[in-house]
């Protein structure tokens, strides 16, 4: 059986590392949401309240 060795330039490895890091940062700021409206980790997504919390006209 033949073994194939693929050499990858350092610049390509660095590019892939930066992309993974950027995706991790993006996902930490904007967690992925499924079609059903729930986050991937099954926590309900945060929603803006219907009325402002500091509403004093009650």
N, C-alpha and C positions, 0 to 999 in steps of 0.2 A: 504494500500500500504506500502511496506517495504522500509525503508531508509537504505542505506548502507554507512557506514563511512569508508573511507580508510585512515589509518595513514601512512604518508610518513616520513621516517627518515630525519633528518636535512642534512645528507650527500648527500642524493638524491636531495633535494631542492637546495643545494649549487652547486652540479654538473650541474643541469639544468640551474641555473643562470649563471654559468661560460660559458656554451655552448652558451647561448643567447648572452652574452657579446662578446664572441669571434666571433660569426657570425656577429654581428653588426660592429665590428672593420674590419673584412674581407670585408664586403659589402661596408664600407666607403672607403676602399683602392681599391678594385676591384668591381665596380658596376656591378650588374647582367646585362647581355646583352641578348636580345631575339634572336630568330632564324633569324629575318629579319634584324639583324645588328643594332638595335636601343636599347638604354638603356630602362629600365623599365619605367622611368619617361618621355619618349618621347624626350629626348635631344639626338641629334646625337652623336655617339661615337667619341672620339677624335682619329684622325688619324695622323700618322707621315707624314710630308710633303715629297713630292717626291724628292725635292732637299733640301740640308741643308739651313737653314735660313741665315747663315753667308757666303754663297758662294760668293766669290769675283771674279770669273772667267767669269763674264757676258760680 
